[in-house]
Amino acid sequence: MDGPALSRIVRGGWQVHAGTSADPAAEARRILAFMAAGVSTFETSDTYRHVDDALRLAIAARREAGLPPPRVHGRLTLPCDVEDGCRQVLDRLGAGRIDLLQIQDWALREDRILAACRAVSDLQARGFVGGLGVMNMSEETLQVLWDAGVRPASVQVQLSLLDRRPLTALTGWAGRHGVAVLAYGTLAGGLLDGRWLGRPDPGLRSTGDAPFHAEYRAIVEAFGGWALYQELLAALASIASACSATIPDLALRWVLDRPGVAAALVGASDPARVAAWRRALALRWPDDAEARIDAVLARSPGVPGPVGWLERQADGPFAKAIAASRSAASHIP
């Protein structure tokens, strides 16, 4: 692959799922354009049904052209029948194997997670699954799985300049056990972007004039509020100007530079974004950049709880967003 290793970028599927209309053929063309630009890996989920439709078309087109198909990371949410869920994913993709099958459980029932991971291991042995992954699980839960003989290849967690929960203990545990960390939310749903610099606090509710994802706006509050968030954006903007980059470039690169982070999930509809990802991977930090960022981060109280805790709070914005996503998916034919 030419240029920086874009395998460290996984193109997410949320922005496609969240769109107002599904056009699998148009989305398949975008997937093929991302691949032509060097992106090899794409994520789908049991809640992203029309993303699977587009991936199926892209897989077929690549095969017809004699080219390697996209690498696909899938996800199943418990409770579910893991084998049946995997077969449904493969049927939708028109594939005989999925590269990485990730298990998540918002109730965090360790007995159920353990049984599901063992079912995935059986599917691996039969050739239907490449790797086993888990999502939104702390090092304590990972240790329970490890002690029971389960060996996940990866753990996917929210990680950004605003949300550094995994850096407390999880990334260290993962590094010691050879488990890759996959980071999502790296750009905080678009809030780690220069367009928000200098803007007054819009409050906690998204509006037409100030649209944002409520769950990531909650992360801003946990980080320390709008004023401290603005200080972070100002520091990033100053650093970005010194190295011909943008705030999203720096936010993405900062995450990828954390020990143990193998790849970051980034949502994008336009394949032209690949140029920005290459720029982020190739940039050279100014000598004082980390110190200037750390000076702001040191004044943040930090997002509360271990990995996954906030996402499991039934009355919180993350849990509500997750419930809305699953409800919407249940109406997708």
N, C-alpha and C positions, 0 to 999 in steps of 0.2 A: 504494500500500500504506500503510495507516495505521500510525502510530507509527514507531519507529526502523527503519532499513532491514534487515529480516530477510533480505534477499538475501545479506547477509554471513554468514549461518549456513546451512551445508549440512547437512541431516539425514543422518547416516551410516546404513549398513545392517548394520554388524558385529553389533550387539546382536540384530538379528533373525536373522541367519544363525547366531549362536551359541546361539540358543534351543533348548530341548529338543524342541520340536515346531513344525511349520509349519502355520499357519492363514492362507493367503493372503487369504481374505475378511476376517478380523478385522484383519489388517495393512493391507489396503487401506482399511478404515474409519479406521484411525489416520492413514494418509497423508492422506486427505481432511480429517480434523480438523486436522492440521498445516497444510494448505493454507488451510483456512478461517480459521486463526489468523494467517496471513500468511507462512508458510514456503513458498518457491517451488521450492526445489532439493533433490534427493535423490540419494544416491550408491548405485550398485550395482557389481557386479564379476563377473568370470567365475567367482568362487568363491561368489557369493551367489545361487544359482539361485532359491530360493523368494522372495527379495526381488523378483526380476524378475516372478514370478507376481503378487505383490501390486501392483506398479507397473502391470502390464497392466490389472488390474481398476480401479485408480484412474484411469488414463488414459482407459479406456472410459467410466467414470462421469462424468468431467469433460466429455468430448466430448458425451455424451448430454445433459448439462445446459447445453451451449453455453458452457462455461467453458474458459479456457486450461488445457492439460494441465500436469502437473508438469515442471519442467526436470530432466533426468536426466543425471548424470555417470556414465559407464561406465568400465570398466577391463579391459584385456587383459594377461595375463602371458605374456611370451615364454619359450620358443619356442612360437609358434602361427602358423597361417595367418590373417593380419590380416583379410582380406576375409571369409573364412568365419566367423571369430570375430565380426566386426561383424554379419554377417547373422544369426547365431544370437542375438545380443543383441536385434536388432530383431524377430526372430520371437518371442522370449520376451516382449518388451514390447508386441507388436502395434502397432509404430510404424514409420514409414517413414524416421525420422531420429532420431539421438541427438545431444543438444546438445553434449556434450563426451566425446571418446573418449581415455582416458589409456593410455599405454603404460608398462609397467614390465618390468624384466629383472633378476632377482636375480643373474645372472651378470655383469651390466654389460658385455656384449659390444657395443662401440660400433658395429661394423659391422652387427650384427643390429638394434640399436635404430634406426640410421639407415635401414635398409631398411624397418622397420616404420613409422617416421614418414612415409616417402615413400608407403607404401601407404595410410596414413590421409589424407595430402594428396590422393591420387587419389580416395578415397572422399568427401572434402570437395567436390572439383570435381564429383562426380557427384550431390551433394545428399544423401548418406546420413549425413554427419557434419557437425556445426556447427563445433566447434573441436577442435584437437589439443592434448592435454595429455601431460605425462610425470610420472613419480613416482619419488621417492627417487633423484634424480640431482643431482650436485653441479654447481657452476658450470663445472668443467672439462669435464664431459660435455656440458653445455648449450652450451658454446663450440664443441665439436666439431660438434654438430648445426648451430649457427648458421653456422659457417664453410662447411658443406656446403649451405647454403641452406634449411635447415629452420627454420620459425618457429613454435615452440610458443606457444600462447596462455597456458598455465599450467604450473606445476610444483608438485606436491603433495609436501610434506615434513613430517616430524614436527617440531613446534615447541611448546614450552611453557616455563613458568618453570623447569622442571627440565632441559629439553633445548633449549639455545639454539644448537645447531650452525649452523642456517641463517643466523644473524645475523652470523657471522664474515665471510662473503663472498657467500653465495648471494643474499640479499635485495638487496644492493647491485647485483650483476650483473643480477638480474631487473629492478630498477627502471630501470637504464640501458638495458635492451633492451625494455622494455615488456611483460615477461612477468609475469603475475599469480602470486603465491604463494598456494597453498591450504594451510592448516595442519591437520594431524591430530594426535591425541594431546594436544590442548590441555589436557585435564583429567587426563592421565596415567592413563587407564583408571579414573578415580574416586579416585585417590590424592590429587589436589588438592581435598580436601573436608574440612570441619570434623569429620567423624566420626572422622578419624584423629588429630586433635589430642590430644596428651597420652597417646596409647596407647604402651605399651612395644613395643620392636622385636619383631615376630612372627617374625623370621627370613626366609629367602628362599623358603620353601615355603608356598603358600597352604593354609589350613585352614578348617574349617567355622566356627571362631570368628573367623578373620581372613582372609576371602576377598579375593584380589586377583589381577590379571593378572600372571603371572610376568615378562612382558617389560617392563612398566612398573615393577615392583619393581626390576628390574635398572637402570632409569634412575635410581631413587632412590639406588642404590649409587654409580653413576657421578657423580651430582650431588654427592656428598660423604658419603653414609651417612645413617642414620636420624636421628642427632642434629641434623645440619645441616638436614635436611628438616623436622624438628620446629620448628626455629627459624624457617624460612620460613613454616610454617603459623601459628605464633604471631604473626609480623609481619602476615600477611594477615588473621588473625582480628581483630587490633587495628584495622587499617585498615578492615575490613568493618564493624565496629561503629560506626565514625565516619561512615559514609556509607550506613547502612541497606542493606547488601549482604551477600553471603555469600562464602566463599572461592572457590567455583566461578565466581561472578560476576566477581570480580577476576581470576582466572586466565584466563578467557575474554577479558575486556576487555583485559588486558595483551597478549595475543597479537594481538588485532585492532588494537591501537595501534602495533604494530611497523611501520615503513615498508615498503611493498611488499606487505603481507599483505592480500589482497583478500577472503578469506573463511576461516572456520574450520569444520571438520567436527566435529559434535557428535553422539554417539549418544544417542538417547532413545526410550523406548517410549511414554511418556505425553505426549500433546499439551499437558498442563498445564505442561510444562517451558517452553513458549514464553513464559510470563509471566516466568520467570527470565532468559531470553535478552533479552527487552525491557529488563528491569531492568539487565542488564549493559551493554547498548548505550547506555542513557540515563544511567548513573551519572556523577557528577562526582568525580574523584579529590581527596582532601584534599591540601593543598599539599605536605606532606612525604612523601606516599605513595611516590613513586618513589625518593626517597633512602633510605627505610627498607627498601624491597625490595632496592635495589641494594647496601645494606650487607651483606645476607645473600648475595646472588648473588656478590659480590666474593670471598667465601671458598670458593666452589665451584670445584673443579678443572675442571669441565666434562665433558660426555660426550665420550669420545675419538673422534678420526677426523673425516673430512668427512661431509657429508650422505650417508646410506645405508650408510656403512661398517659400523656396528655391526649393522645389519639383515642384512648379508651374511655375518656370521661363522657358519660352518656349525655350530659347537658352541654358539653363543650362544642365549639364550632367545628373542630375536626370530625368528631363523631357524627354531628349532624350532616356534614358534607358527605361523609362516607355513606350514611343511611340514604341520603338523596341519590347518590350514585347508584347504589344497589337497587333502589326503587325504580329509577329510570331504566336500568338494564333489564329489569323484569318485564318491561313493556316492549323490548326490542324483539322482533320476531326472529 
